[in-house]
Amino acid sequence: FYAYAYPVPEGFSAWRAEPSEAYFDDQLGEFLLPYRVVRRAVDPDTVLLRFFQSTYDAAAELAAWDRASLEVPGTAGHP
């Protein structure tokens, strides 16, 4: 699985993505989460959601997106 932001905000590659097996690949310029990590997880849906939520948070916070206008209250990661 992969996640990227364009344009790449300052500090994006240094963001701590979740789960711990996720990493930023400098050559590709994106975060990667190996399929085997998700496949072997006790709760694959949660592992994958954590990856996508954490990389979305990285892009949104570092690029100073207007999250109040973009996000729907009550969805993943938001009260």
RAJO-V836928 format. One record per backbone hydrogen bond with DSSP energy under -1.0 kcal/mol. NH is the residue of the N-H (numbers start at 1). CO is the residue of the C=O. E is the energy in kcal/mol with one decimal. If there is no record, write none. Layout:
[[NH;CO;E] [NH;CO;E]]
This chain:
[[3;31;-1.8] [12;9;-2.0] [15;12;-1.3] [17;15;-1.2] [22;19;-2.2] [23;32;-2.1] [25;30;-2.9] [29;25;-2.5] [30;25;-1.2] [31;3;-2.9] [32;23;-3.2] [33;1;-2.3] [37;34;-1.0] [38;34;-1.1] [39;35;-2.9] [40;36;-2.0] [47;43;-2.0] [48;44;-2.6] [49;45;-2.4] [50;46;-2.5] [51;47;-1.8] [52;48;-2.5] [53;49;-3.0] [54;50;-2.4] [55;51;-2.1] [56;52;-2.1] [57;53;-2.7] [58;54;-1.7] [59;55;-2.1] [60;56;-3.1] [61;57;-2.8] [62;58;-2.4] [63;59;-2.0] [65;60;-2.4] [67;65;-1.8] [70;66;-1.2] [71;67;-2.6] [75;72;-1.5] [78;75;-2.5]]
